[in-house]
Amino acid sequence: MRIGMIVLSPLLVLFLIEMIWQLVGDPRYPDYDEWLAGRPPHFELAKLGLLRGDEDPKIAFTLNPGFEATVEGNVYRVNANGLRGAEVTVEKPAGVKRVLILGDSYAFGFGVSEKDMIAAQLQKSLASKHAGTQVLTLGAPGYQTGQQEHVVRRDGLRFEPDVVVLVYFANDNMTPLMMYDPRVKVIYTDVLPLPVGLKQFLARSILYSKISRAYSLTLSPDDEKIEPGTTELDARGPRHWPVTSNRIHRIATMCERRKIKFVLVAIPALVNSIKFMERDYICNLDHDRVLAFASEEGIGTIDVRELLMTRGKPIEMFPIEQLFVSWDPKPRDSHFNAEGYRLLVHALADHIETQSLLR
């Protein structure tokens, strides 16, 4: 009995703390609202219902079919098949070629209207030489390459793509999945080594969320060259690259076996013009590593960093908001604006044409 009391007493204390905390009020709700208040309006898309939980723990969440919202004049709609954009049939019409875009918020078009996202611009660009070509996107904000791999196998192949384009950005995450909380409607990371179902259940606990957060902070590297705010489980961290490269390799191999052409679009970190030009900046080193890997694998690649460097314009002109500057540390939105996507799409369409990927 004494041993039982010794074991149970701390658990009882934790339970009481949790109950009192829940009665007082969950601090995560006001914290999330405060976080949103410092971000552009389109960051509220998740709170508006853009996402829904997925029964496959390896995917965790998808876009919510039937969702539609207009934020700052930008239209966001999700069709019945869970893709951003107009309705399409799963079965590919006779004589039609299809390009499927994979990726995260860049592939989704976070912050721009439907007509300006990669899929819509690419379809318009290809129309003159490849009439009837359809460009679909499986991109979703918060996706990492593990989710992209699983979602293209389960959902993407149903659309019978002729070309798959992976839009890659280096904040890829090593965890089995990015978690989604349907109560708060927020994406979050839980890197504790526990079964996914248990983590989803424990997400209701305030104490558990604090423990999970504290654990993730222990994975922050000491290397001063690592991008501030990243962890060892980020693609720019020392432990992660083998995980990311294996995922990309598996996606490329899957496409090769099915005779689907595969293209990698490598998007650099858009910090500011000075950092962007420093070859030894950690994010640029990571970008070079991605390109070297793609070259070794024989993967056709669009180097967006090189494109931006040859435009003769400061990179501050291509994101949605002005980037970080020393006198104003407020977080900015570095996702591409319509012009940034237009530059990317022009190079991608040219690659598709010169490599005869739709013939």
Secondary structure by P-SEA (a helix, b strand, c coil): caaaaaaaaaaaaaaaaaaaaaaaccaaaaaaaaaaaaccccccccccccbbbbccccccccccccbbbbcccbbbbbcccccccccccccccccbbbbbbbbccccccccccccccaaaaaaaaaccccccbbbbbcccccccaaaaaaaaacccccccccbbbbbccccccccccccccccccbbbbbcccccaaaaaaacccaaaaaaaaaaaaaacccccccccccccccccccccaaaaaaaaaaaaaaaaaacbbbbbbbbccccccccccccccaaaaaaaaaaaaaaaabbbbbcaaaaaaacccccccccccccccccccccccccccaaaaaaaaaaaaaaaaaacccc
